[in-house]
Amino acid sequence: MSDKPVNESRRGAIKAMVGGLAATPLMNLVGLTAAQAEDAKKDLPRLDVKDPTAKALQYTHEAPADKEKVKQTCSTCQFIQVGTGEWRLCQLFPGKVVSTKGWCASWMKKPGL
């Protein structure tokens, strides 16, 4: 009999345990970050349509009728952050929240929709 299969299985088990132990704190951080983002969102100002970036991207709090008809709203855009509520973080407007009913010229369909 050879010790090789036993050693390989022990190494595999040890690698799996160490990998699992290393992943646990990371998973907790991801959950904590999502919770912190929800809390931070409450303190952030709503994007003003007069904001220079908002103007440049033609942002509106309510999608124009033709865009609404084809479901082009911030809630279906790939740039809006995951979360709940009518106002959410958007990658295009850091430090501000946008209306899920809104629209801007950078709208891009969220993958999977």
N, C-alpha and C positions, 0 to 999 in steps of 0.2 A: 504494500500500500504506500501511497505517496502522501506527503504532508501538503503538497501544493494545493489541491482543491480546498482543504481545510483553511489554509492560510489566506487564500483568495476570498473565501466566503467571510472570514473574520474581518479582513480588510474592507470588504464591501459593506459589512454591517457597521463597522466603525465609521466609515465615510458617510453612510446614511444617517447615523446618529449625530455626527458632528454637523453635517449639512442641515439637519432638522433643527438642531439647537441654534445654529447661526441664523436660520430663517425666521425663527420665532420673534426675536426683537424687531426685525425688519417689518414683519406683518403688523406688529403692534404700532410701529411708527406710521405705517401707511394709514391705518385706521385712525390714529390720533390726528394725523395731518388732515384727513377728510373732515373730521369733527371740528378742528380748528378753523378750517376754511369756511364751514357753515357759520361758525361764530363770528369770524372776521367779516363775513358778508353783511351781517346785520349792522356793522359799524361803518361800512363803506358808503360813500355818496352815490346817488343814482347819476348815470351819465347824462349830462346836459346836452341837448341837441345843438347848443351854440358852441360846444367844445370844438376846438380846431380839428381834432382828429375825427370827431363825429360828423362835422360839416364835410370834411374831405371824403368820408365814406358814405355820405348821405344818410346817416343813421336817423331813424324815426322810432318813437316809442310804440307806434302802431304801424304794422306793415301796410303798404298801399294795397288797395283792393285787388289789383291784378296779382300781386305777390301772395296775398292771403289766399286767394283762390287756388293757387298751385302749392299751397302749404310752405311757402318760403318765409318762415319766421325765425327769430333767434332760437326758439326751442328746437328747431330741426337743423340748426347749423352746427357744423363740426367745431366751431370755435368756442361755443358756449360750454361752460364747465358743468360737470355732473353735479346735480344737487336737486333741491326742491324749491318750490316757491315761484312767485311770479317774477322776481328780480334775481338774476344770477350773475356770477363772474363771467367775463368774456376775455379770451386771450388777446383780443385786439385792443381792448381798453383797460389796461392794468390799473388797479386801484379804484375802479368804478364798477357798478353793477348795471346790467342792461335788462330791459323788459323782455320776457320770453315771447311777447306778442310783437316785438319790434322787428326791424329789418335794417340791413345796411348793404352797400354795394359789394362788400366782400363775402356775402353769404355763400356758403358752400355746403352742399348736402352732407349730412352726417352719415358716415358709413353704416350700412345695415338698414337704412330706412327705405 
